[in-house]
């Protein structure tokens, strides 16, 4: 798979959707749920606000956001791939009192109105976009002045440093073999290649400021293996 190819990314997530959450739990030892809770804590969503979960996948982050903005708030979950969205809708049926809308669309051209959001999040989506800088521009367009956004993803590291060597070991010796046991070797082997093209934390901050964000701060997580880009419009 070629990183950043929209059609290939969509096909990948359609293919892995039925096993995506279980694999995430296994490969992160459940820590991805903690990182997402931490991201929401940093974002401080408030009751009555409207938020977007961009590249929402199977909807776990969108559902957690919806709990934070109830009773009068709204969360929009948007993803390019149909199968993860269908799983998100099925999850939502178990908590129908939460106010969510699910949209299939392009993260670079959402079709949503200018300045319509109080906040936005994206987990493991920016790295897969054809143009991360364009993704940040679209995000800035959607946010009200002063609104918050948080982006969670793998952290691009110096391959010669200890954290970078551990990341390479983790991806090659744990992620790919475990995915292969589920018949998804090639679907997860792309992770390392996608990181080579991904901007590091400092470059992400610079891209965000160029997109017009007034504040951009990248925070490392889990011994630098993951990173959170915290933004203010």
ZIZIUR-V629070 format. One record per run of one state. SS is the DSSP state (H for helix, E for strand, C for the rest). FROM is the first residue (numbers start at 1). LEN is the number of residues. If there is no record, write none. Layout:
<<SS | FROM | LEN> <SS | FROM | LEN>>
//
This chain:
<<C | 1 | 5> <H | 6 | 23> <C | 29 | 2> <H | 31 | 13> <C | 44 | 6> <E | 50 | 5> <C | 55 | 5> <H | 60 | 10> <C | 70 | 4> <E | 74 | 6> <C | 80 | 2> <H | 82 | 12> <C | 94 | 6> <E | 100 | 5> <C | 105 | 1> <E | 106 | 1> <C | 107 | 2> <E | 109 | 1> <C | 110 | 7> <E | 117 | 7> <C | 124 | 2> <H | 126 | 3> <C | 129 | 3> <H | 132 | 11> <E | 143 | 12> <C | 155 | 7> <H | 162 | 20> <C | 182 | 3> <H | 185 | 13> <C | 198 | 3> <H | 201 | 10> <C | 211 | 4> <E | 215 | 7> <C | 222 | 4> <E | 226 | 7> <C | 233 | 1>>
//
